[in-house]
Amino acid sequence: MFPTRSQPFLIRRRTFLAGTAGLALSACGPQLDDAGTPRRIARQVDQTLQSIARTELAADPELATRLGLTEEQVGYDFNRYLTDRSQAAYERNRVSRLEILEALSKTPRPAEGSSQARHLDTVTAAYETAETLFVAGHGQTGLGISYPYVMDHMRGAYIDVPDLLTRSHPFRKAPDAAAYVDRLAQFADALDDERRRMNADAQAGVLPPDFILVRMAGLATAFAGTPAASHVLVTTMESQLAGVEGLSSGDASALLAKATGLVGDRIFPAYQRLASDFHTLQKSAPSEPGVWQHPDGDAYYDASLAAYTDEGLTAEQLHALGLAEVDRLTADLQLALFDAGLTEGSVTARLQMLAAQPGQVYPDTPEGRQALLDRMRAHLADAEAALPRIVSTPVRTPVAIRAVPDFLTASAPAAFYSAATADGSAPGLFEINLSDMTDWPDFTLATLVFHETVPGHHLESALTAEQAHLPLIRQMIWNVAYGEGWGVYAETLADELGLYQDDPISRIGYLQSLLFRAARLVADTGIHRLHWTRKQATDYLVAATGQPDSQMAQEVDRYTVWPGQAAAYWIGRKRILDLKERAERVLGPDFDFVEFHDAILTGGPRPLSILENDIERWYAAKIRK
């Protein structure tokens, strides 16, 4: 018998109620912990945070798999389940998160400035943001993240579940193989649930533009376009079965046959239903991007910007900031390009000339791809050698660099980082989409590596995971402005450390990357507040950054389905640089580069306002000494 989708919900409800019911019964006592919090209160905070984590994981078994958690940590056999994507589950999640907000509001306050106070404030902020964005009543809303559409060309069950099953589902013991088939048995329902939700949103006036739906229909059609026996969902399982402990050859054959039948008989028809609905929705979809076209779309965009920037700036102010930064960085690039001997034409034209120089674009061959990956690994080695100058704590978690698998390139971003699993079964992973080698001239690779790995996302993520004091729920919440702000700050940090010193052409790539981040502010706000067309936004990005038209069109499609997120990069970096400048001014010669980074990274992902409080406490403590 296959598991039903109601089981995780029942577990979630019991887990949260049981976890919070006993809080008032904690033993009383006058003792204080090291931070000055009464131990009774410290225990209550710990119990609340543990209960919240289990509640979230009961609602999202796929997240538990991706994190590499154990059944003991999560409380049930989560690897058998897909996350429930029905409208009923969407409503239950909102009710559950309101209950969690209420529990957080009733949790006694730890000592001000303590790590527990930071945990409580960070988690509360994530749930308050989620509730603000839930009010829109459409799309997908998580903790600190929101998408206006149930599905798009980058996410949704039709993309996410195959990614989960082929890249994260474990195959260690016989129950894991059976659990894979259990998940396949639920997959068609997950696809239909999201299809129904998307159609309901469309009836309410919320659906992606037609050019996004065209891409979605193509992806859905292609996924069901191969024989079931040779489909990646079947071949992945087949390749893993030989190494499964305790699984006989007969049982393996039976499971493989069942999986093949499910793919051909249930999953393929569900994809075909999706593709058909995507084609139908194109007829009523808008032809241009912008959530301003949705009911209450301007309010949704304002809430998204607030969630992603934690800055209080309006869309109009962010647009003006982006334009000013583009002008400043264009002037910086003018000088750098002149020094490199590129003196003729506009900055955009010279960047394009640089990208076209011999040796910049790697051959579109297996050997060319390998050479590009080797070059990136060399940049990573340079950054890792500089780690003692960045943080005081050695990073134990390894990171790997590889190309996006061929079957995912059509839906995958240009480049992205995935954190290591908690059980150590997978390292941190930086993947680059090599479907078009002209996207990656050599001079752009160094700053990309520094952003995604060290000292960027991998360093930030690994230090978060390696902090024993961080509760699980804190490791499950990623603040976009903090994380992406650190990633872009890491590019600047690499410059300060001299990692571009012997490679001035790669430093031009760094300046172009900063220019791109600033131009994103302009394009995102242009699309969603100033009603820019797709072509207008694409043309602006090409003219501002010198990057290829095809790549910038992909970027515009991304901003279309993820409004506000692009603003987080520049605003997060700006806040970190402002805090650094303030600390240097206050501390003078006592400012310590490594201590400053430790104060940022050891606290884990958190809103920028909480980060600012932590940095102020750090330099105030140094002054008192």
N, C-alpha and C positions, 0 to 999 in steps of 0.2 A: 504493500500500500504506500502511495506517495504521500509526503507530508502536505498538510493544508496550510493556506496562508494565514489562517486565524491563530495558529499556534504561537508564533512569535508575539502577537499582540497580547494574548492572554498572559504570556510570560512577562512581557513588559509591564502590564498593569499590576500584576502581583509583585513584581520586583520593586517598582517604585513605591507602592503603598506599604509594602513590608519594610523597605529600606528607610522610610521616613517615619513610620509609625512609632518606632522605638526611640526616637530622638529625645523626647521629653523624659524618658526613663533613665537617661545616662546618669551615672553616679555623680553626686555633687562632691565638691572638695575645693579647698582653697588653693591647691597647688597651681603654679603657673608654669607654662612651658618656656623655652629659651627666648621666645619673642615677647613674653609677658602676657600671653593669653591664658586664661584659666583652662586647665586641662579638660574640664568638662565641656567647655565651649569648643576647644580644639577637636575633641572627639565628635561633637555634633557636626562641625563643619566637614570633617573627613567623611562621616557617614552620609551626609547630604550629597557630597560630590561623588562618592562611590555609587550611590543610588541613581544619580542622574546619568552617570556613564552607562550603567547597566540598562537603564531605560532606553537611552538612545541606541544602544547596540541591539536591544531586543527589537526595536523598530527597523533596524538597518543591518541585517545579517551580512549583507555584501560588504559593508564597511569593516565589520569584524574580520572577515576573510582578508581583505586588503591590508589591514593592520597587522596580520599575522598573529592574532591573539589565540588563546587557548579556550577550550570549553569551560575550564575552571574560572577563568577571568570573566567570561561573558555570561555563564550560567545556563547554557543550553547548547545543543548540537547545531550551531548556526550554519555550518558548512552544507547542510541539507537544504537550505532555504534561499530563495531570492527575496529581495525586499518587495514588500507589497506596494504596488503602484496604483491601486484603485482610488477612486474618489473618496470612498469611505475611509481608507487609510490616511489620505490627505487631511480629512477632517479630524480623525483621531489624533494625528500628530499635533494639530493645532491645540486641541483640548489638552493633550498631554503636556505640551510646552507651557500652556497657561498654568497648569497645576505645578509645574516645576518653578515657574516664576513666583508663584505664591509661596512655595516652600522656601525658595531663596530669600524672599522678603521676610520670612519668619525665622530665618537662621540667625542665631546670636552673632554679634559682630566680634571678630577677632581683634587683637591689638592693631592699632593703626600702623601702617608701614610694614606689617609682617607679611611673609609669603602667603599665609592663609587669607589675609585680607585681599591680596592681589588676586589669588585664585577666585575668591568669591566675586570680586568686582568684574573680573574678566568674563567669568561664566555668566553673570547677570547681564552684562552688556551684550553678550552674544544672543541671549534669549530675548532681551528687549528689542534688539534689531530684528530678530526673526519674527517677532509678533508684529512689529511695524510693517514689515514687508508681507506677512501673511494676510494683512487686511486687504490687500489688492485682490485676493481670492482667485488668482490665476497663476499659471506657470509652476515653478518649483522654488521652494524656499528652504534653505538650510540654516545652519548656525553661522551667521556672518556672511552669507552668500545668497544670491537670488538670481533667478533667470525668469524672464517674462513668459517664456513658452515652455510647455510641457516637454517638447522635444525640439531639437534643431539639428543642424548639420554637424554639430560637434558632440552632442550628448543626447541621452535618452536610452531606454532599455535596448533599442535595436543596435546601439553602438556599445553601450556600457557592459551589457551582460556578456557578449562574446569576448570583450576585453577581459572581464573578470575570469571567465571560464578558461580561456587560453593562456592567461598570464599569471593568475593569482590563486586559482583553486588548487589545493594541495593534493598530491597523489603519493601518500606515504604508506597507508595501510588500506586493507580491503574496504572498510567503511567509507573511505574517501572516494573510491571509485564508484561505489553505490550512490554516494551523495551527489556526485557529478550528474548521474542519470536522474536523480531526484530533481536537481535544478533544471535540467533540460525539460523535464515533465511540466515544470511550472512556467517555462519561458513563454510559450504561446499566450498564456493568460496575462503575463506581464505586458506583452506587446499589445494585446487587445485592451487592457486597462488604460494604458497610456494613449492609445488611439482614441478611446472613448472620451478621455479627459481632454484631449486636444480638440476634438470635435465640439465638445461642450464649451470650451474657451472660445472657439471660433464663432459659435452662436452668440456669445456675449461680446463679440467684436475684438477679440484678441487672437491674432494669428500672425505667423511670420510673413514677411514679404514674399512675393511669388518667386524671386530668384533664389531664396533660401529653400523654399519648398521644392523647386526643381532639383537642387542638389540633394535634398533628402530623398526624393523619389528615386534618383539615380543610385544612391547608396543602398536603399532597401531592395531595389530590383537586382542590383549586382550581388547582394548577399545571398539571395536565393537562386542564383544563376548557375550553380554547379551541382553535379550529382551528389546526393546525400553522402554516399560512401567516401567521396573524396573531399567533402567539405571540411573546413578547418575545425569546426566543432567536433567532428568525428576523428579526424586525423590527429588532432592534439591528444585526445583520449587514447587512441591506439598507440601513439608513441610513448605514452606514460605508463601503460598497463604492465609492461614487462618488469618494471622496477618496483611494483607495488607489493609490499610485504603481506604474506598470508593470502594471496589471491591465486586460486588455481587457474590453469589455462582454460578449463571448461567454464568457470565462472566469468573469466575475462571475456571469453567469446560471447557468452550470453549477454553480458552488460554492453558490449560493443554493438551487438545486433539490436538491442533495445534502444541504444542511443541513436543508431542509424535510422531506425524506424521513427523515432520521435522527431528527428530533424526533417526527414522527408514528409512525414504524414501530418505533423502538427506545426512545426516551426516555420517551414517554408510557406504554407498557406497563410500564416499570420503575417509574414513579411509581405506577401502579395496583397493582403488586405490593407496593410499600411501604405504600400506604394499607390494603390488605387485611391485611397483617401487623400494622400498628398497631391495627387493629380487633380482630384476634384476640388480641393481647397484652393488650388492655384487660381481658379476662376473668380473667386471672391476676395483673394488676398490683395493687399496694397502692392503697388509696383515699386515703392520706394521705402527706405528704412525709417525708423523713428518711432519710439514708444509714445510720442506726443499724439499719435493717431488713435491710441487706445482710450477707452473710457478712463478718466482720471489719470491719463498718461503722464502729464507734467508732474503731478504729485508723486507718482511712482518713481519717476526719474530723480526727483529731489531726494526721496528717501533712499534710493540706491546710491546716489552720490554721498549722502551722509554716512551710509553704512560703509562705503569703500574708502572714504578719505578721513573721517573723524576730524574734519577741519572746520566745518561751518561756513565754507565758501559756497556761493551760489554758482550755478552753471555759467552765468555770464562772467563772474569773476574768474572762474577757472579757465574759461575761454581766453580772456584777456591775458591771464598769467601765461598760458601756453604760447600765445602769439609773441609776448615779450621774450620768453625764453628761447623760442625759435630764432628770433632776431639775434640774440646774444650768442647763441651757439653757432649760428651761421658765420658770424664774425670770427669766432675762434677757429672754425674750420678753414676760413679763408687764409689765415696765417699758416696753419698746419699744412695745407695743400701747397701753398707757395713754397714753404721750406722743403717740401718733397719734390719740387720741380714741376708741379702742375700749376701753371700760371695763367693759362688761357681759358676764357669762358666763365660761366657762372659756377658757383659752388656745386650746384646740382649736376651740371654738365661735367665738371671735373671729377666728382665722385663716380659718375657713370663711366668716365674714361679710365679711372683707376680700376674699377671692377672688370673692365674689358681688357686690361693689360695681360700679356702672356704670363702664364703661371698662376694667375689669380683664380680661375675657375678650374676645378678638378675634373678630369675626364669622367664622362658618364659610363663608366665601366666598373666591374668589381674591383679592379686594381685602383681606380681613381677613388672609389668610395673608401677603400681601406687606407689609402694615403691620407685622405681627409680625416678619418677617425684617428689615425696615428698622430697627425698634427695636433688635433684637439687634446689627445692624451699627453702630449709633450707640454702643452700649455697648462694642463692640470698639474703635472709634476712640478712645474715652476711655482705654481700657486701653493701647493702643499709644502714645498720647501720654505715658503715664507710664513707658514702658520705660527711659529713661535713669536713672530712680530705682530700677530693679530690677536690671539687669545692665549690665555695662560693654561687652559685645559687641553691636553692632546685629544684629538678626535679619534675614537676607536672604530667607528663604523666606516667600512669601505664604500667607495662610489665607483660605478662602472659607466662607460660611455659606449653607446651602440646606436645603430640606425633603427628607426621605426620599422617593424616587420611589414613586409609588402602588403599584407591584407588589411592593414590599418592606415596606410598612407593617405587614402582618400578622405578620411574623417579626422586624422590626427592634426594637431597644431604643428607649426613649423619646428618648434623645439620645446621640450618640457622635461621637468624633473619629477620623479616619484620617490617618496621617502622609503627608506629601508623598512622591512617588516620587523615587528617586535621580537619575533622568534629567531631572527638572524638568517632565515631561509633565503632572503633576497637582499642584496645590498641596496644602497641608494643608487638610483638609475637616472642618468641623463640620456634622453633619446632625441635624435635629430632626424627630421623628415628629409630624406634624400631623394624624393621623387623627382625633384628638379634641381640638378646640381648648380645651375646658374644662380640659385637663391643664395649660395654660400661662397662668395669670393674669399680667398684666404685672409684678407685683411680684416674680415668681420669675425673670425673664429675665436680669437683670444678673448675679447670682451664677452662673447657669448658663453664661453667656458667659465669665465670668472663669475658671471651672473648665475649660471645654473648649478655650479658645483662649489668650488672653493675660490674665494671666500664668500660665495653667495648662498644659494638655497641649500646645498648639501651641508655646509658648515652650520647654518642656522638650524636645519632640521635635525641633524645628528646630535648637536648639543642639547636640543630640546629633548630628544628621546633618551639621552644619556643622563639627564638630570633625575636622580632618584627621588627628589622631593616633589616633582611635578605629578599631580594626580592624573589618572588616565583621561578624565574629561578634558583637562587642559591640553593634552596631547592630541585630542580629537578636534579641537577648535583651532582653525588657522585664520588669523586676522590678515586680510589681504593687504591693507596698507602697510602693516608691519612687515609681512613676509616679502612682498614685492618691493617695498621701500628699501629693505635690507639688500635685496638682490641688485637693485640699481646703485645703491650706495657702495656695494661690493665692487662694482665696475670702477667707481671713483677711487675706492680704497686701493685697488690694484695699481692705479696710476700713481697714487701717493707712495706706494711701496716700491715703485720703479719697475714694475713688471712689463711696462711698455718701453722702458728706457732704451734698450738695444734694438727695438723694433718700431721705429717711428711710424711705419705704415699701419701697423696694428693699432697705434694710438689714434690714427685717423678713424679707424673702425670704432674705437671707443667713443670718440666725439660724435660720429654719425649715429651711434646707438643712443647717446644722450639726446641728440636732436630728434630722433625718432620718438623717444619717450615724451618729449615736450610736444611734438606734433600730434601725438595721440590725444593729449588734452584738448587740442583744438578740434580734432576730427570727431571725438566722442561727443563733446558738447555741441559741435556743429550739427551732427546727425540728429541728436535727441532733443535739442532745445531750439536750434536755429533752422531746423527743417531742411538741412542739406540733403541733396540727392546722393545716391550711391556714387555716381560719376564725379560729382563735385568733391566728395570726400576723398575718393581715390586720386583724383587729379591733384588735390592739395597735398596729399602725402607724398606722391611722386615728386612734385615740384619742390617740396620742403626738404626731403631726405635723400633724393637721388636713388631710391631703391626701385626695383623693377615694378612695372605696372601690375603684373599678375600677382606678385607678392602683396602689394598694397591693397589690391581688390580683396584678397583673402582676409587681410586685416580689417577692412571695412565690414566684411561679412561677420567677422568675429564681434566687432563692436555693436553690430546690429542686434545680435542675439544675447549680448552680455552688457547692457548699458551701465555705464558708470565705472566698470572695473578698470578700464584703461587709465582712469585718473589716479588710481591708487599708487601706481609706480612712481610718478613724479612727486606727488604729495608726500608719500612715505619717505622718499629720499630727502626731500627738502626738510622735513621735520628732524630727521636724524642729523643732517648737517647743521641745522640751526641749534640743536642741543649740543653738538660737539663744539660749535663756535662759542656758545654760552659757557660751557664748562671750561674751555681754554681761557676765556676771559676772566672767569671767577678764580680759577686755580692757578693761572699763570704757570710758572715753572714746575708746579706740582702736578700739572695735568699729565696723566699716564694713558697713552694710546691703548694699551692692552687692557687696563682696568676699565676704561670706557666701554670697550667692546664686550668685556665680561658682564658689565652691568646691563647691557642691552640683551645679550643672548642667553644668559643663564635664567632670566625671568620668563623665557618662552614667549610665544606669540600672544600679543595683547593689544588693546586699543592704544593709539598713539598718545592719548591723554594720560593713560596709566603709565606708559613708557616714560613720558615727561616727568611724572611724579617720582618714578624710580630713579631717574638720572639726577633730579634735584636732591633727593635723599642721599644719593651716592656722593655728590660733591660736597653736600653739607656735612656729611660724616667725615670726609677728608679734611675739611676746614677745622672741625672740632678737634681732630687729632693734632 
